[in-house]
Amino acid sequence: MTLCHACGHRWTAPLVMPVADTCAHCGENATRPDVVWIGEYPYHLEEIANRIETVEIFAAIGSSGQVHPAANFVQEAAA
Ligand SMILES: [Zn+2]
């Protein structure tokens, strides 16, 4: 997905994201991949915390386990 940082509009990401791309909704040049970068909080953090308390199986994929708050997820699930 692609995210407009100016208005929050999301749309299917193109194969190539030119830096000059503008948002089809508001026209701003504030587009970015709709992913969580280092230093940002994961989406749905409260829902994640609630689900970690009840899961029987938890898999952490693509995480170094070094960056908080996601670094705590494995320990919280194990507890
Ligand atoms: Zn926009």
PDB file of the backbone (N, CA, C, O) and the ligand in Angstrom, with CONECT records:
HET     ZN  A 101       1
ATOM      1  N   MET A   1       0.836  -1.182   0.000  1.00  0.00           N
ATOM      2  CA  MET A   1       0.000   0.000   0.000  1.00  0.00           C
ATOM      3  C   MET A   1       0.879   1.244   0.000  1.00  0.00           C
ATOM      4  O   MET A   1       2.034   1.223   0.426  1.00  0.00           O
ATOM      5  N   THR A   2       0.297   2.309  -0.486  1.00  0.00           N
ATOM      6  CA  THR A   2       0.925   3.618  -0.454  1.00  0.00           C
ATOM      7  C   THR A   2       0.109   4.494   0.487  1.00  0.00           C
ATOM      8  O   THR A   2      -1.116   4.390   0.527  1.00  0.00           O
ATOM      9  N   LEU A   3       0.778   5.348   1.235  1.00  0.00           N
ATOM     10  CA  LEU A   3       0.120   6.225   2.206  1.00  0.00           C
ATOM     11  C   LEU A   3       0.451   7.678   1.877  1.00  0.00           C
ATOM     12  O   LEU A   3       1.601   8.012   1.592  1.00  0.00           O
ATOM     13  N   CYS A   4      -0.570   8.541   1.920  1.00  0.00           N
ATOM     14  CA  CYS A   4      -0.335   9.975   1.824  1.00  0.00           C
ATOM     15  C   CYS A   4      -0.157  10.484   3.250  1.00  0.00           C
ATOM     16  O   CYS A   4      -1.070  10.405   4.072  1.00  0.00           O
ATOM     17  N   HIS A   5       1.021  11.002   3.522  1.00  0.00           N
ATOM     18  CA  HIS A   5       1.331  11.493   4.865  1.00  0.00           C
ATOM     19  C   HIS A   5       0.550  12.773   5.184  1.00  0.00           C
ATOM     20  O   HIS A   5       0.418  13.149   6.349  1.00  0.00           O
ATOM     21  N   ALA A   6       0.039  13.431   4.157  1.00  0.00           N
ATOM     22  CA  ALA A   6      -0.694  14.687   4.367  1.00  0.00           C
ATOM     23  C   ALA A   6      -2.146  14.449   4.754  1.00  0.00           C
ATOM     24  O   ALA A   6      -2.656  15.106   5.661  1.00  0.00           O
ATOM     25  N   CYS A   7      -2.827  13.512   4.076  1.00  0.00           N
ATOM     26  CA  CYS A   7      -4.265  13.350   4.330  1.00  0.00           C
ATOM     27  C   CYS A   7      -4.652  11.961   4.827  1.00  0.00           C
ATOM     28  O   CYS A   7      -5.801  11.753   5.218  1.00  0.00           O
ATOM     29  N   GLY A   8      -3.718  11.002   4.823  1.00  0.00           N
ATOM     30  CA  GLY A   8      -4.016   9.667   5.319  1.00  0.00           C
ATOM     31  C   GLY A   8      -4.640   8.744   4.289  1.00  0.00           C
ATOM     32  O   GLY A   8      -4.968   7.602   4.612  1.00  0.00           O
ATOM     33  N   HIS A   9      -4.813   9.205   3.059  1.00  0.00           N
ATOM     34  CA  HIS A   9      -5.381   8.362   2.003  1.00  0.00           C
ATOM     35  C   HIS A   9      -4.416   7.207   1.698  1.00  0.00           C
ATOM     36  O   HIS A   9      -3.200   7.394   1.673  1.00  0.00           O
ATOM     37  N   ARG A  10      -4.974   6.018   1.470  1.00  0.00           N
ATOM     38  CA  ARG A  10      -4.171   4.836   1.140  1.00  0.00           C
ATOM     39  C   ARG A  10      -4.656   4.252  -0.172  1.00  0.00           C
ATOM     40  O   ARG A  10      -5.850   4.295  -0.469  1.00  0.00           O
ATOM     41  N   TRP A  11      -3.734   3.701  -0.966  1.00  0.00           N
ATOM     42  CA  TRP A  11      -4.091   3.046  -2.216  1.00  0.00           C
ATOM     43  C   TRP A  11      -3.046   1.999  -2.543  1.00  0.00           C
ATOM     44  O   TRP A  11      -1.958   1.977  -1.968  1.00  0.00           O
ATOM     45  N   THR A  12      -3.399   1.130  -3.480  1.00  0.00           N
ATOM     46  CA  THR A  12      -2.500   0.049  -3.882  1.00  0.00           C
ATOM     47  C   THR A  12      -1.206   0.632  -4.429  1.00  0.00           C
ATOM     48  O   THR A  12      -1.229   1.524  -5.278  1.00  0.00           O
ATOM     49  N   ALA A  13      -0.094   0.133  -3.949  1.00  0.00           N
ATOM     50  CA  ALA A  13       1.206   0.657  -4.345  1.00  0.00           C
ATOM     51  C   ALA A  13       1.538   0.255  -5.779  1.00  0.00           C
ATOM     52  O   ALA A  13       1.284  -0.880  -6.181  1.00  0.00           O
ATOM     53  N   PRO A  14       2.101   1.176  -6.543  1.00  0.00           N
ATOM     54  CA  PRO A  14       2.589   0.806  -7.871  1.00  0.00           C
ATOM     55  C   PRO A  14       3.891   0.016  -7.728  1.00  0.00           C
ATOM     56  O   PRO A  14       4.496   0.002  -6.656  1.00  0.00           O
ATOM     57  N   LEU A  15       4.316  -0.635  -8.795  1.00  0.00           N
ATOM     58  CA  LEU A  15       5.571  -1.382  -8.728  1.00  0.00           C
ATOM     59  C   LEU A  15       6.755  -0.455  -8.493  1.00  0.00           C
ATOM     60  O   LEU A  15       7.723  -0.826  -7.829  1.00  0.00           O
ATOM     61  N   VAL A  16       6.670   0.758  -9.044  1.00  0.00           N
ATOM     62  CA  VAL A  16       7.716   1.758  -8.855  1.00  0.00           C
ATOM     63  C   VAL A  16       7.053   3.001  -8.284  1.00  0.00           C
ATOM     64  O   VAL A  16       6.044   3.467  -8.814  1.00  0.00           O
ATOM     65  N   MET A  17       7.615   3.543  -7.205  1.00  0.00           N
ATOM     66  CA  MET A  17       7.070   4.750  -6.584  1.00  0.00           C
ATOM     67  C   MET A  17       8.007   5.917  -6.860  1.00  0.00           C
ATOM     68  O   MET A  17       8.975   6.114  -6.126  1.00  0.00           O
ATOM     69  N   PRO A  18       7.736   6.691  -7.903  1.00  0.00           N
ATOM     70  CA  PRO A  18       8.580   7.866  -8.171  1.00  0.00           C
ATOM     71  C   PRO A  18       8.506   8.861  -7.004  1.00  0.00           C
ATOM     72  O   PRO A  18       7.451   9.036  -6.396  1.00  0.00           O
ATOM     73  N   VAL A  19       9.620   9.501  -6.705  1.00  0.00           N
ATOM     74  CA  VAL A  19       9.675  10.467  -5.609  1.00  0.00           C
ATOM     75  C   VAL A  19       8.701  11.613  -5.838  1.00  0.00           C
ATOM     76  O   VAL A  19       8.187  12.192  -4.881  1.00  0.00           O
ATOM     77  N   ALA A  20       8.444  11.945  -7.097  1.00  0.00           N
ATOM     78  CA  ALA A  20       7.581  13.080  -7.417  1.00  0.00           C
ATOM     79  C   ALA A  20       6.094  12.733  -7.393  1.00  0.00           C
ATOM     80  O   ALA A  20       5.261  13.589  -7.691  1.00  0.00           O
ATOM     81  N   ASP A  21       5.740  11.475  -7.038  1.00  0.00           N
ATOM     82  CA  ASP A  21       4.330  11.087  -6.998  1.00  0.00           C
ATOM     83  C   ASP A  21       3.523  11.996  -6.086  1.00  0.00           C
ATOM     84  O   ASP A  21       4.000  12.430  -5.037  1.00  0.00           O
ATOM     85  N   THR A  22       2.300  12.277  -6.498  1.00  0.00           N
ATOM     86  CA  THR A  22       1.391  13.054  -5.663  1.00  0.00           C
ATOM     87  C   THR A  22       0.188  12.194  -5.304  1.00  0.00           C
ATOM     88  O   THR A  22      -0.107  11.201  -5.970  1.00  0.00           O
ATOM     89  N   CYS A  23      -0.489  12.586  -4.256  1.00  0.00           N
ATOM     90  CA  CYS A  23      -1.667  11.875  -3.783  1.00  0.00           C
ATOM     91  C   CYS A  23      -2.838  12.152  -4.722  1.00  0.00           C
ATOM     92  O   CYS A  23      -3.106  13.302  -5.068  1.00  0.00           O
ATOM     93  N   ALA A  24      -3.534  11.091  -5.132  1.00  0.00           N
ATOM     94  CA  ALA A  24      -4.687  11.260  -6.019  1.00  0.00           C
ATOM     95  C   ALA A  24      -5.860  11.901  -5.281  1.00  0.00           C
ATOM     96  O   ALA A  24      -6.774  12.427  -5.916  1.00  0.00           O
ATOM     97  N   HIS A  25      -5.844  11.865  -3.958  1.00  0.00           N
ATOM     98  CA  HIS A  25      -6.954  12.409  -3.163  1.00  0.00           C
ATOM     99  C   HIS A  25      -6.776  13.905  -2.884  1.00  0.00           C
ATOM    100  O   HIS A  25      -7.710  14.683  -3.076  1.00  0.00           O
ATOM    101  N   CYS A  26      -5.584  14.313  -2.432  1.00  0.00           N
ATOM    102  CA  CYS A  26      -5.390  15.719  -2.036  1.00  0.00           C
ATOM    103  C   CYS A  26      -4.376  16.459  -2.912  1.00  0.00           C
ATOM    104  O   CYS A  26      -4.279  17.685  -2.846  1.00  0.00           O
ATOM    105  N   GLY A  27      -3.615  15.714  -3.739  1.00  0.00           N
ATOM    106  CA  GLY A  27      -2.672  16.352  -4.638  1.00  0.00           C
ATOM    107  C   GLY A  27      -1.327  16.695  -4.024  1.00  0.00           C
ATOM    108  O   GLY A  27      -0.449  17.211  -4.716  1.00  0.00           O
ATOM    109  N   GLU A  28      -1.150  16.420  -2.744  1.00  0.00           N
ATOM    110  CA  GLU A  28       0.125  16.741  -2.080  1.00  0.00           C
ATOM    111  C   GLU A  28       1.213  15.757  -2.508  1.00  0.00           C
ATOM    112  O   GLU A  28       0.929  14.600  -2.821  1.00  0.00           O
ATOM    113  N   ASN A  29       2.443  16.222  -2.517  1.00  0.00           N
ATOM    114  CA  ASN A  29       3.593  15.359  -2.768  1.00  0.00           C
ATOM    115  C   ASN A  29       4.094  14.870  -1.413  1.00  0.00           C
ATOM    116  O   ASN A  29       5.157  15.275  -0.943  1.00  0.00           O
ATOM    117  N   ALA A  30       3.305  13.991  -0.797  1.00  0.00           N
ATOM    118  CA  ALA A  30       3.621  13.490   0.540  1.00  0.00           C
ATOM    119  C   ALA A  30       3.377  11.989   0.610  1.00  0.00           C
ATOM    120  O   ALA A  30       2.923  11.475   1.632  1.00  0.00           O
ATOM    121  N   THR A  31       3.682  11.285  -0.484  1.00  0.00           N
ATOM    122  CA  THR A  31       3.420   9.850  -0.511  1.00  0.00           C
ATOM    123  C   THR A  31       4.611   9.069   0.024  1.00  0.00           C
ATOM    124  O   THR A  31       5.756   9.515  -0.055  1.00  0.00           O
ATOM    125  N   ARG A  32       4.320   7.910   0.561  1.00  0.00           N
ATOM    126  CA  ARG A  32       5.357   7.023   1.103  1.00  0.00           C
ATOM    127  C   ARG A  32       4.805   5.610   1.144  1.00  0.00           C
ATOM    128  O   ARG A  32       3.588   5.423   1.113  1.00  0.00           O
ATOM    129  N   PRO A  33       5.676   4.611   1.213  1.00  0.00           N
ATOM    130  CA  PRO A  33       5.183   3.251   1.406  1.00  0.00           C
ATOM    131  C   PRO A  33       4.424   3.172   2.732  1.00  0.00           C
ATOM    132  O   PRO A  33       4.829   3.787   3.719  1.00  0.00           O
ATOM    133  N   ASP A  34       3.339   2.424   2.754  1.00  0.00           N
ATOM    134  CA  ASP A  34       2.534   2.301   3.967  1.00  0.00           C
ATOM    135  C   ASP A  34       3.093   1.178   4.837  1.00  0.00           C
ATOM    136  O   ASP A  34       2.482   0.124   5.011  1.00  0.00           O
ATOM    137  N   VAL A  35       4.266   1.447   5.369  1.00  0.00           N
ATOM    138  CA  VAL A  35       4.946   0.500   6.252  1.00  0.00           C
ATOM    139  C   VAL A  35       5.385   1.257   7.501  1.00  0.00           C
ATOM    140  O   VAL A  35       5.363   2.487   7.536  1.00  0.00           O
ATOM    141  N   VAL A  36       5.779   0.513   8.516  1.00  0.00           N
ATOM    142  CA  VAL A  36       6.256   1.132   9.751  1.00  0.00           C
ATOM    143  C   VAL A  36       7.773   1.167   9.715  1.00  0.00           C
ATOM    144  O   VAL A  36       8.434   0.129   9.696  1.00  0.00           O
ATOM    145  N   TRP A  37       8.311   2.374   9.705  1.00  0.00           N
ATOM    146  CA  TRP A  37       9.764   2.530   9.699  1.00  0.00           C
ATOM    147  C   TRP A  37      10.297   2.492  11.132  1.00  0.00           C
ATOM    148  O   TRP A  37       9.542   2.629  12.094  1.00  0.00           O
ATOM    149  N   ILE A  38      11.613   2.305  11.254  1.00  0.00           N
ATOM    150  CA  ILE A  38      12.251   2.364  12.571  1.00  0.00           C
ATOM    151  C   ILE A  38      11.985   3.736  13.175  1.00  0.00           C
ATOM    152  O   ILE A  38      12.158   4.764  12.520  1.00  0.00           O
ATOM    153  N   GLY A  39      11.564   3.733  14.423  1.00  0.00           N
ATOM    154  CA  GLY A  39      11.259   4.978  15.118  1.00  0.00           C
ATOM    155  C   GLY A  39       9.782   5.332  15.103  1.00  0.00           C
ATOM    156  O   GLY A  39       9.359   6.269  15.781  1.00  0.00           O
ATOM    157  N   GLU A  40       8.980   4.576  14.318  1.00  0.00           N
ATOM    158  CA  GLU A  40       7.541   4.796  14.289  1.00  0.00           C
ATOM    159  C   GLU A  40       6.853   3.709  15.114  1.00  0.00           C
ATOM    160  O   GLU A  40       7.399   2.623  15.308  1.00  0.00           O
ATOM    161  N   TYR A  41       5.664   4.013  15.591  1.00  0.00           N
ATOM    162  CA  TYR A  41       4.900   3.015  16.336  1.00  0.00           C
ATOM    163  C   TYR A  41       4.141   2.124  15.370  1.00  0.00           C
ATOM    164  O   TYR A  41       3.594   2.607  14.379  1.00  0.00           O
ATOM    165  N   PRO A  42       4.101   0.813  15.651  1.00  0.00           N
ATOM    166  CA  PRO A  42       3.313  -0.084  14.808  1.00  0.00           C
ATOM    167  C   PRO A  42       1.839   0.323  14.822  1.00  0.00           C
ATOM    168  O   PRO A  42       1.329   0.838  15.816  1.00  0.00           O
ATOM    169  N   TYR A  43       1.174   0.080  13.701  1.00  0.00           N
ATOM    170  CA  TYR A  43      -0.274   0.290  13.654  1.00  0.00           C
ATOM    171  C   TYR A  43      -0.939  -0.683  14.630  1.00  0.00           C
ATOM    172  O   TYR A  43      -0.423  -1.771  14.885  1.00  0.00           O
ATOM    173  N   HIS A  44      -2.068  -0.286  15.161  1.00  0.00           N
ATOM    174  CA  HIS A  44      -2.921  -1.161  15.974  1.00  0.00           C
ATOM    175  C   HIS A  44      -2.194  -1.710  17.199  1.00  0.00           C
ATOM    176  O   HIS A  44      -2.370  -2.874  17.559  1.00  0.00           O
ATOM    177  N   LEU A  45      -1.384  -0.879  17.833  1.00  0.00           N
ATOM    178  CA  LEU A  45      -0.577  -1.346  18.964  1.00  0.00           C
ATOM    179  C   LEU A  45      -1.430  -1.899  20.103  1.00  0.00           C
ATOM    180  O   LEU A  45      -1.060  -2.903  20.713  1.00  0.00           O
ATOM    181  N   GLU A  46      -2.559  -1.268  20.399  1.00  0.00           N
ATOM    182  CA  GLU A  46      -3.418  -1.760  21.483  1.00  0.00           C
ATOM    183  C   GLU A  46      -4.006  -3.127  21.128  1.00  0.00           C
ATOM    184  O   GLU A  46      -4.083  -4.009  21.983  1.00  0.00           O
ATOM    185  N   GLU A  47      -4.418  -3.305  19.879  1.00  0.00           N
ATOM    186  CA  GLU A  47      -4.967  -4.591  19.446  1.00  0.00           C
ATOM    187  C   GLU A  47      -3.890  -5.676  19.508  1.00  0.00           C
ATOM    188  O   GLU A  47      -4.168  -6.808  19.901  1.00  0.00           O
ATOM    189  N   ILE A  48      -2.672  -5.329  19.122  1.00  0.00           N
ATOM    190  CA  ILE A  48      -1.558  -6.287  19.199  1.00  0.00           C
ATOM    191  C   ILE A  48      -1.351  -6.721  20.645  1.00  0.00           C
ATOM    192  O   ILE A  48      -1.213  -7.910  20.930  1.00  0.00           O
ATOM    193  N   ALA A  49      -1.331  -5.752  21.551  1.00  0.00           N
ATOM    194  CA  ALA A  49      -1.118  -6.066  22.973  1.00  0.00           C
ATOM    195  C   ALA A  49      -2.213  -6.984  23.494  1.00  0.00           C
ATOM    196  O   ALA A  49      -1.939  -7.919  24.246  1.00  0.00           O
ATOM    197  N   ASN A  50      -3.444  -6.720  23.099  1.00  0.00           N
ATOM    198  CA  ASN A  50      -4.558  -7.560  23.552  1.00  0.00           C
ATOM    199  C   ASN A  50      -4.453  -8.978  23.002  1.00  0.00           C
ATOM    200  O   ASN A  50      -4.704  -9.946  23.719  1.00  0.00           O
ATOM    201  N   ARG A  51      -4.085  -9.096  21.746  1.00  0.00           N
ATOM    202  CA  ARG A  51      -4.015 -10.427  21.121  1.00  0.00           C
ATOM    203  C   ARG A  51      -2.828 -11.232  21.649  1.00  0.00           C
ATOM    204  O   ARG A  51      -2.921 -12.453  21.777  1.00  0.00           O
ATOM    205  N   ILE A  52      -1.719 -10.566  21.956  1.00  0.00           N
ATOM    206  CA  ILE A  52      -0.551 -11.270  22.475  1.00  0.00           C
ATOM    207  C   ILE A  52      -0.891 -11.988  23.784  1.00  0.00           C
ATOM    208  O   ILE A  52      -0.312 -13.029  24.095  1.00  0.00           O
ATOM    209  N   GLU A  53      -1.826 -11.432  24.542  1.00  0.00           N
ATOM    210  CA  GLU A  53      -2.211 -12.047  25.817  1.00  0.00           C
ATOM    211  C   GLU A  53      -2.947 -13.365  25.636  1.00  0.00           C
ATOM    212  O   GLU A  53      -2.991 -14.175  26.562  1.00  0.00           O
ATOM    213  N   THR A  54      -3.529 -13.597  24.458  1.00  0.00           N
ATOM    214  CA  THR A  54      -4.386 -14.772  24.291  1.00  0.00           C
ATOM    215  C   THR A  54      -3.893 -15.775  23.247  1.00  0.00           C
ATOM    216  O   THR A  54      -4.468 -16.857  23.128  1.00  0.00           O
ATOM    217  N   VAL A  55      -2.852 -15.448  22.493  1.00  0.00           N
ATOM    218  CA  VAL A  55      -2.424 -16.356  21.426  1.00  0.00           C
ATOM    219  C   VAL A  55      -1.739 -17.591  21.981  1.00  0.00           C
ATOM    220  O   VAL A  55      -1.147 -17.563  23.060  1.00  0.00           O
ATOM    221  N   GLU A  56      -1.830 -18.682  21.218  1.00  0.00           N
ATOM    222  CA  GLU A  56      -1.112 -19.902  21.577  1.00  0.00           C
ATOM    223  C   GLU A  56       0.172 -20.025  20.774  1.00  0.00           C
ATOM    224  O   GLU A  56       1.133 -20.651  21.221  1.00  0.00           O
ATOM    225  N   ILE A  57       0.189 -19.428  19.588  1.00  0.00           N
ATOM    226  CA  ILE A  57       1.377 -19.446  18.739  1.00  0.00           C
ATOM    227  C   ILE A  57       1.653 -18.012  18.312  1.00  0.00           C
ATOM    228  O   ILE A  57       0.739 -17.286  17.923  1.00  0.00           O
ATOM    229  N   PHE A  58       2.917 -17.607  18.387  1.00  0.00           N
ATOM    230  CA  PHE A  58       3.305 -16.264  17.984  1.00  0.00           C
ATOM    231  C   PHE A  58       4.557 -16.367  17.127  1.00  0.00           C
ATOM    232  O   PHE A  58       5.519 -17.024  17.525  1.00  0.00           O
ATOM    233  N   ALA A  59       4.567 -15.739  15.972  1.00  0.00           N
ATOM    234  CA  ALA A  59       5.735 -15.733  15.095  1.00  0.00           C
ATOM    235  C   ALA A  59       6.155 -14.290  14.848  1.00  0.00           C
ATOM    236  O   ALA A  59       5.335 -13.460  14.455  1.00  0.00           O
ATOM    237  N   ALA A  60       7.413 -13.997  15.075  1.00  0.00           N
ATOM    238  CA  ALA A  60       7.976 -12.671  14.775  1.00  0.00           C
ATOM    239  C   ALA A  60       8.801 -12.812  13.506  1.00  0.00           C
ATOM    240  O   ALA A  60       9.782 -13.555  13.468  1.00  0.00           O
ATOM    241  N   ILE A  61       8.396 -12.096  12.475  1.00  0.00           N
ATOM    242  CA  ILE A  61       9.054 -12.202  11.170  1.00  0.00           C
ATOM    243  C   ILE A  61       9.576 -10.833  10.763  1.00  0.00           C
ATOM    244  O   ILE A  61       8.844  -9.846  10.828  1.00  0.00           O
ATOM    245  N   GLY A  62      10.813 -10.767  10.350  1.00  0.00           N
ATOM    246  CA  GLY A  62      11.385  -9.530   9.843  1.00  0.00           C
ATOM    247  C   GLY A  62      11.745  -8.529  10.908  1.00  0.00           C
ATOM    248  O   GLY A  62      11.880  -7.340  10.621  1.00  0.00           O
ATOM    249  N   SER A  63      11.901  -8.986  12.127  1.00  0.00           N
ATOM    250  CA  SER A  63      12.259  -8.089  13.226  1.00  0.00           C
ATOM    251  C   SER A  63      13.593  -8.506  13.819  1.00  0.00           C
ATOM    252  O   SER A  63      13.869  -9.694  13.988  1.00  0.00           O
ATOM    253  N   SER A  64      14.402  -7.535  14.128  1.00  0.00           N
ATOM    254  CA  SER A  64      15.664  -7.831  14.806  1.00  0.00           C
ATOM    255  C   SER A  64      15.433  -8.078  16.288  1.00  0.00           C
ATOM    256  O   SER A  64      16.305  -8.609  16.976  1.00  0.00           O
ATOM    257  N   GLY A  65      14.269  -7.697  16.776  1.00  0.00           N
ATOM    258  CA  GLY A  65      13.991  -7.821  18.200  1.00  0.00           C
ATOM    259  C   GLY A  65      14.737  -6.779  19.019  1.00  0.00           C
ATOM    260  O   GLY A  65      14.841  -6.904  20.239  1.00  0.00           O
ATOM    261  N   GLN A  66      15.251  -5.760  18.363  1.00  0.00           N
ATOM    262  CA  GLN A  66      16.056  -4.745  19.043  1.00  0.00           C
ATOM    263  C   GLN A  66      15.336  -3.397  19.176  1.00  0.00           C
ATOM    264  O   GLN A  66      15.736  -2.551  19.975  1.00  0.00           O
ATOM    265  N   VAL A  67      14.271  -3.205  18.383  1.00  0.00           N
ATOM    266  CA  VAL A  67      13.620  -1.903  18.344  1.00  0.00           C
ATOM    267  C   VAL A  67      12.279  -1.974  19.074  1.00  0.00           C
ATOM    268  O   VAL A  67      11.410  -2.775  18.729  1.00  0.00           O
ATOM    269  N   HIS A  68      12.131  -1.137  20.067  1.00  0.00           N
ATOM    270  CA  HIS A  68      10.904  -1.113  20.859  1.00  0.00           C
ATOM    271  C   HIS A  68       9.867  -0.220  20.207  1.00  0.00           C
ATOM    272  O   HIS A  68      10.249   0.753  19.557  1.00  0.00           O
ATOM    273  N   PRO A  69       8.574  -0.495  20.342  1.00  0.00           N
ATOM    274  CA  PRO A  69       7.976  -1.453  21.261  1.00  0.00           C
ATOM    275  C   PRO A  69       7.879  -2.876  20.720  1.00  0.00           C
ATOM    276  O   PRO A  69       7.580  -3.796  21.481  1.00  0.00           O
ATOM    277  N   ALA A  70       8.125  -3.083  19.423  1.00  0.00           N
ATOM    278  CA  ALA A  70       7.965  -4.424  18.856  1.00  0.00           C
ATOM    279  C   ALA A  70       8.935  -5.430  19.468  1.00  0.00           C
ATOM    280  O   ALA A  70       8.652  -6.628  19.463  1.00  0.00           O
ATOM    281  N   ALA A  71      10.058  -4.978  19.988  1.00  0.00           N
ATOM    282  CA  ALA A  71      11.040  -5.887  20.577  1.00  0.00           C
ATOM    283  C   ALA A  71      10.466  -6.651  21.763  1.00  0.00           C
ATOM    284  O   ALA A  71      10.961  -7.726  22.103  1.00  0.00           O
ATOM    285  N   ASN A  72       9.446  -6.118  22.385  1.00  0.00           N
ATOM    286  CA  ASN A  72       8.846  -6.783  23.544  1.00  0.00           C
ATOM    287  C   ASN A  72       7.824  -7.838  23.173  1.00  0.00           C
ATOM    288  O   ASN A  72       7.443  -8.638  24.027  1.00  0.00           O
ATOM    289  N   PHE A  73       7.368  -7.869  21.939  1.00  0.00           N
ATOM    290  CA  PHE A  73       6.269  -8.738  21.571  1.00  0.00           C
ATOM    291  C   PHE A  73       6.573 -10.214  21.862  1.00  0.00           C
ATOM    292  O   PHE A  73       5.716 -10.924  22.387  1.00  0.00           O
ATOM    293  N   VAL A  74       7.770 -10.676  21.531  1.00  0.00           N
ATOM    294  CA  VAL A  74       8.096 -12.095  21.726  1.00  0.00           C
ATOM    295  C   VAL A  74       8.091 -12.440  23.214  1.00  0.00           C
ATOM    296  O   VAL A  74       7.527 -13.459  23.614  1.00  0.00           O
ATOM    297  N   GLN A  75       8.713 -11.601  24.031  1.00  0.00           N
ATOM    298  CA  GLN A  75       8.742 -11.858  25.474  1.00  0.00           C
ATOM    299  C   GLN A  75       7.332 -11.817  26.067  1.00  0.00           C
ATOM    300  O   GLN A  75       6.994 -12.636  26.922  1.00  0.00           O
ATOM    301  N   GLU A  76       6.521 -10.880  25.622  1.00  0.00           N
ATOM    302  CA  GLU A  76       5.151 -10.776  26.122  1.00  0.00           C
ATOM    303  C   GLU A  76       4.343 -12.000  25.729  1.00  0.00           C
ATOM    304  O   GLU A  76       3.565 -12.510  26.535  1.00  0.00           O
ATOM    305  N   ALA A  77       4.516 -12.481  24.499  1.00  0.00           N
ATOM    306  CA  ALA A  77       3.782 -13.662  24.054  1.00  0.00           C
ATOM    307  C   ALA A  77       4.234 -14.899  24.830  1.00  0.00           C
ATOM    308  O   ALA A  77       3.416 -15.750  25.178  1.00  0.00           O
ATOM    309  N   ALA A  78       5.526 -14.995  25.099  1.00  0.00           N
ATOM    310  CA  ALA A  78       6.042 -16.142  25.839  1.00  0.00           C
ATOM    311  C   ALA A  78       5.525 -16.171  27.277  1.00  0.00           C
ATOM    312  O   ALA A  78       5.322 -17.239  27.854  1.00  0.00           O
ATOM    313  N   ALA A  79       5.319 -14.990  27.841  1.00  0.00           N
ATOM    314  CA  ALA A  79       4.840 -14.910  29.230  1.00  0.00           C
ATOM    315  C   ALA A  79       3.377 -15.326  29.312  1.00  0.00           C
ATOM    316  O   ALA A  79       2.795 -15.325  30.396  1.00  0.00           O
TER     317      ALA A  79
HETATM  318 ZN    ZN A 101      -3.327  13.044   0.321  1.00  0.00          ZN2+
END
